[in-house]
């Protein structure tokens, strides 16, 4: 078998060779792969994070708090923003490229010998679990891809798993269901027998679903309200911090972890994921980069921006394949902020080969009298955004779009 020699080759290989079964949601393929790997997912203490909004930031905060408490951690998230090894983080950083490639080539050999062909996402989750089991970690923080019940991450059956359920809203409705209650049921599917479950306090109908699912698994449920958060955290991150703090406090009691000092807490609160509320200063422009990609996320994030004094600005945004209801909701939120909207087009370069952004014509048709400009090429779209007279510029609507444009912003800012 040909050896993979770069992170870009990993992505290219998986896109070309992994099973194109991304709409076929079931766990038997994943269980077959993990069995070949000697079920690594059962060999570490796990914190499993699901939800519609805030799960990546919450995962980063949990990981940072555990590290502050002297624990060696693993973290797997998706999609990646910088490079594919971001999906396998140890001690707060993606594992080295050479280490990732050595593991990946050995992993491919095991799959090939067993004649298994999981999906792109399943491959990377299984790889992460396998690496984590071999690295002798104290805890592993696992972010679901989406959903929960049939998500590729949902194979950890240990009774000591901790489940964290963040805000629930309407997203992926064509797969997860067309009501928040149906979506809550899917998210709560990560709960296994006797788990400890922390849930974000939210609407009564969602809480009823969470309580019912927890009771059915004889799991203990803790409802989390707001907690004190450092003043520098934007409003949209304060809820995520509250969930992470509550999670650490539970583990501190259960596993006798140390109490953290105010300095340690402040350091942990700075550990946020790339592409979430990042601010760049280029010339006289403030460019804000955030991957909010559903109406709930956009509402929370844009409300937070206004609270920080960013009342309006020019926007570069598009949404990856979505039902009309999601697009309409996203348009409504962006319209509240945008003085001008540039709509690019792009193809997703990870997880699947055939997903693409397609909302440009839909946006133009449904955004009323708003000033809109369609610029298909994302690089030309960014250049046009930077030429706008507004001092505040926002790039949003898709983590995939963020991952494509973030390197250019870093170069322009001189990092």
QUIRAHU-V244220 format. One record per pair of residues at least 6 apart in sequence whose C-alpha atoms are under 7 Angstrom apart, sorted by sequence separation. I is the first residue (numbers start at 0). J is the second residue. If there is no record, write none. Layout:
i j
I J
I J
This chain:
i j
3 9
33 39
48 54
66 72
79 85
87 93
88 94
144 150
147 153
175 181
176 182
213 219
250 256
251 257
279 285
280 286
291 297
374 380
395 401
79 86
87 94
143 150
175 182
213 220
278 285
279 286
347 354
85 93
278 286
279 287
346 354
347 355
363 371
77 86
84 93
143 152
169 178
228 237
278 287
346 355
48 58
62 72
76 86
84 94
169 179
175 185
277 287
278 288
345 355
346 356
75 86
168 179
276 287
277 288
345 356
62 74
75 87
84 96
167 179
228 240
276 288
277 289
344 356
74 87
75 88
225 238
275 288
276 289
344 357
74 88
274 288
275 289
359 373
73 88
74 89
84 99
226 241
274 289
275 290
73 89
167 183
225 241
274 290
343 359
72 89
73 90
342 359
72 90
71 90
223 242
106 126
55 76
183 205
187 209
196 218
200 222
190 213
193 216
195 218
196 219
197 220
198 221
199 222
200 223
314 337
66 90
180 204
184 208
192 216
193 217
194 218
195 219
196 220
197 221
198 222
199 223
200 224
312 336
313 337
180 205
183 208
187 212
191 216
192 217
193 218
194 219
195 220
196 221
197 222
198 223
199 224
311 336
312 337
313 338
314 339
315 340
316 341
317 342
179 205
192 218
193 219
197 223
292 318
310 336
311 337
312 338
313 339
314 340
315 341
316 342
317 343
311 338
313 340
314 341
315 342
316 343
124 152
162 190
180 208
146 175
121 151
340 370
341 371
342 372
343 373
294 325
339 370
340 371
341 372
342 373
343 374
344 375
162 194
293 325
297 329
330 362
339 371
340 372
341 373
342 374
343 375
344 376
345 377
158 191
161 194
162 195
163 196
164 197
165 198
166 199
341 374
343 376
344 377
158 192
160 194
161 195
162 196
163 197
164 198
165 199
294 328
298 332
320 354
343 377
156 191
158 193
159 194
160 195
161 196
162 197
163 198
164 199
294 329
297 332
320 355
153 189
158 194
229 265
293 329
319 355
320 356
330 366
148 185
319 356
320 357
343 380
147 185
148 186
294 332
318 356
319 357
146 185
147 186
148 187
317 356
341 380
87 127
146 186
147 187
148 188
318 358
147 188
148 189
317 358
147 189
317 359
199 242
75 127
347 399
73 131
73 136
72 136
235 299
71 136
72 137
73 138
74 139
75 140
76 141
235 300
71 137
72 138
73 139
74 140
75 141
76 142
70 137
71 138
72 139
73 140
74 141
75 142
77 144
235 303
234 303
315 384
233 303
313 389
6 83
312 389
62 140
313 391
314 392
315 393
316 394
318 396
319 397
312 391
313 392
314 393
315 394
316 395
317 396
318 397
312 392
313 393
314 394
315 395
316 396
317 397
312 393
58 140
32 115
58 142
55 142
40 128
54 142
28 117
39 128
43 132
6 96
39 129
42 132
29 121
33 125
36 129
39 132
43 136
44 137
45 138
46 139
47 140
48 141
49 142
43 137
44 138
45 139
46 140
47 141
48 142
49 143
43 138
44 139
45 140
46 141
47 142
48 143
4 100
43 139
3 100
21 118
18 116
20 118
49 147
17 116
18 117
19 118
17 117
18 118
3 104
17 118
2 104
17 119
291 395
292 396
14 119
285 390
286 391
287 392
288 393
289 394
290 395
291 396
292 397
13 119
284 390
285 391
286 392
287 393
288 394
289 395
290 396
291 397
283 390
284 391
285 392
286 393
287 394
288 395
290 397
290 398
54 165
290 401
53 165
289 401
52 165
288 401
41 155
46 160
47 161
48 162
49 163
50 164
51 165
52 166
40 155
41 156
44 159
45 160
46 161
47 162
48 163
49 164
50 165
51 166
52 167
41 157
44 160
45 161
46 162
47 163
48 164
49 165
50 166
51 167
50 167
51 168
51 170
29 151
26 149
170 293
25 149
24 149
26 151
168 295
274 401
281 411
281 412
280 412
279 412
50 186
49 186
60 240
57 239
61 243
65 247
56 239
57 240
60 243
64 247
57 242
53 239
57 243
61 247
68 256
68 257
68 259
80 273
80 274
67 263
67 267
64 267
63 267
60 267
63 270
60 268
60 270
59 270
60 271
59 271
59 272
56 271
56 272
120 350
119 350
52 296
81 402
80 402
14 351
14 352
10 349
